[in-house]
Each structure stands twice: as structure tokens, then as C-alpha cells.
Amino acid sequence: MVLMPHGRAVSPSTITITTSLTGTPNPSFVEVDGTLFSNTPVSFLWIPGTIHTILAFPQIAGDAGTRFNFTEWTAPSFSSPTIQTTFIVNSSETITANYQAQYYLDVESYGGVATTLLPAATPSSGWFNSGAQVTLTAPPTTKDPANNVYDFHSWTVNGIPTGPSTLTISMLQPKTAIAWYVDPPTIIGDFLGQGKVTLQDLVLIVQSFGAKLGDPNYNYLYDINGAGVINLLDLAIVARAMQP
């Protein structure tokens, strides 16, 4: 109890200041009445009717490729979308600075030895809210600065092969999406450049059957359907194209 100047005893209220990041490994800074606190929650005993000012950091860095953006202050008695807000103590309550997690999406295109391709895959690299559904689109053909033409082959997302030129990913962590391009073949299945598909070409692809993107015996030329693995469909395409 606190004895007020008019002689009436008043019980102080417990005001707890916290953030939605409490429990993460990242410092969750707040400023209360001009004093900085690097970890939350923090609690205060304040007299009802007193006025206090709280300030949240607009953005807090997380692990690589992760950040948290302030969205609003919320409490049972009020809410505020501004990083700094002033309130009057009425009763005990918890006031929370809420943050939205964002993850970085790195979008790249590679063709042969070229790292600059136009038109490039979309969207551009950038930050996306946690849970956002992002559509990746790779042009079917593209060129490098020397005007060499490349055909789209496949996407990899965080090193995992995916197939179609257009796909949707969910941003639940930082991601690197690479659109891979290859030299367009003159004749599909003519791996030896003989001007036709022969038994020798079939033997080559059979020797790599089952190889996945990243395996030492994987060759993107044999992955004709761009599935990230040399499979039966690839063998069938070559077999059908064979000439004596």
C-alpha cells in the first residue's frame, strides 16, 4: 500500500512490459520512461493514475537471414501501432510489444559459367513475412551478357532439387532459390554430339541411372525432364529417340 497526499492508501499495480520475442535467443529491447532494458519481461509497481512512456525498437535482428519488425503494442486496456506510446496506469496488466518475423529469400540464376542472366528469375531477392507464400518464376530461356542462350533446367531451394519453372514456396525460414540453366541441346539425347541418338548415348545415361543432383555421377544433360534425378522417364526419352 502507498499513502497518497490526501491520506488515502492505494495499492500499486504491477505492470509487466514484455515482447513477443521473449524466449528467443535474441535480445528484446524496450525503453521504459527513458531507461533501456535489454531483456524482457520487466515488471514495475506503479500507482494507478500515473503516466508512463514505453518505446519499442522498430526492428530487431535475429539469426542470419532473420529479422523481427515491430507491429503494435497490445494490452488488456489499450493498443497502439506506434513504437512509442504513453499510457495511464489503471490496474495490473501485461503490455506486449508484438513483432512480425521476416525471412530473407535469395533468388539467383545460373547458366553454364554465367551468373548474370537476363531475363532473370523472379521475384527479386528480399524479405518476406513468416508464412508468406512466394511464387518463383524462371523464364524458359535466358541470355548471358555475351548473348549466349540458356534453357531452364530446374530449381533448387536450399539445395533441394525441384522441377517446374513456376513453383510456390512457404517462407518458414531463410531460403536460397537458384534457377539453373543449361546449354540448349541440338538433339535431345545426343550426348556425344554425333548428330543422332545412338546406343552409346543410352549406355551413358544408364550408367548414371538413379543419380541425384549433387551426386558425383549426376549430369544435368541426362536429367532430361529436370526432375533432379536420372530416372526411367529420362531413359525412355533417349530410348525412343535412338537411331541405328
GIGINOR-V961483 format. One record per backbone hydrogen bond with DSSP energy under -0.5 kcal/mol. NH is the residue of the N-H (numbers start at 1). CO is the residue of the C=O. E is the energy in kcal/mol with one decimal. If there is no record, write none. Layout:
NH/CO/E, NH/CO/E
This chain:
2/10/-2.7, 4/2/-0.6, 4/8/-2.4, 7/4/-2.4, 10/2/-3.1, 13/46/-3.6, 15/13/-0.7, 15/44/-2.7, 16/14/-0.6, 16/93/-2.2, 17/15/-0.5, 17/42/-3.3, 18/16/-0.5, 18/95/-2.7, 20/97/-2.3, 22/19/-1.5, 24/21/-2.5, 28/38/-0.9, 29/27/-0.6, 30/37/-2.2, 31/55/-2.9, 32/35/-2.8, 33/31/-0.5, 33/53/-3.2, 35/32/-2.0, 37/30/-3.2, 41/17/-0.6, 42/17/-2.3, 44/15/-2.0, 46/13/-2.8, 46/44/-0.7, 49/89/-3.3, 50/47/-2.1, 52/87/-2.3, 54/85/-2.7, 55/31/-2.6, 56/83/-2.2, 57/29/-0.9, 60/68/-2.5, 62/66/-2.3, 66/63/-2.2, 67/102/-2.0, 68/60/-2.3, 69/100/-2.5, 70/58/-2.5, 71/98/-2.8, 72/98/-0.8, 73/80/-3.6, 74/96/-2.4, 75/78/-1.8, 80/73/-2.3, 85/54/-2.4, 87/52/-2.4, 89/50/-2.6, 90/91/-0.5, 93/14/-1.5, 95/16/-3.3, 96/74/-3.0, 97/18/-2.3, 98/72/-3.0, 98/96/-0.7, 100/69/-3.0, 101/99/-0.5, 102/67/-2.9, 103/128/-2.8, 104/65/-2.1, 105/126/-3.1, 106/104/-0.6, 106/175/-2.8, 107/105/-0.6, 108/106/-0.5, 108/177/-2.8, 110/179/-2.5, 111/114/-2.3, 112/181/-1.1, 114/111/-2.9, 117/115/-0.6, 118/143/-2.7, 122/137/-2.7, 126/105/-2.0, 128/103/-2.3, 130/101/-2.7, 131/171/-3.6, 132/129/-2.3, 134/132/-0.7, 134/169/-2.8, 136/134/-0.6, 136/167/-3.5, 137/122/-2.7, 138/165/-1.8, 142/150/-2.0, 143/118/-1.9, 144/148/-1.5, 147/144/-2.4, 150/142/-2.7, 151/182/-3.2, 152/140/-2.7, 153/180/-3.0, 154/180/-1.1, 155/162/-1.2, 156/178/-1.9, 157/160/-2.3, 158/156/-0.5, 158/176/-3.0, 160/157/-1.5, 161/159/-0.5, 162/155/-3.1, 167/136/-1.9, 169/134/-2.9, 171/132/-2.6, 171/169/-0.5, 172/170/-1.5, 175/104/-2.0, 177/106/-3.1, 178/156/-2.8, 178/176/-0.5, 179/108/-2.9, 180/154/-3.1, 180/178/-0.7, 181/110/-3.1, 182/151/-2.8, 184/149/-0.6, 190/187/-2.2, 191/189/-1.8, 193/190/-0.9, 197/241/-0.6, 198/196/-0.5, 201/198/-0.5, 202/198/-1.6, 203/199/-2.4, 204/200/-1.9, 205/201/-2.0, 206/202/-2.3, 207/203/-1.9, 208/204/-0.7, 208/205/-0.7, 209/206/-1.4, 210/230/-3.0, 211/208/-2.4, 213/228/-2.6, 215/212/-3.1, 218/215/-1.7, 222/219/-1.5, 223/219/-1.0, 224/222/-2.0, 226/223/-1.4, 230/211/-2.3, 231/229/-0.9, 235/231/-1.7, 236/232/-2.6, 237/233/-2.2, 238/234/-1.9, 239/235/-2.7, 240/236/-2.4, 241/237/-1.3, 242/238/-0.7, 242/239/-0.8, 243/197/-3.4
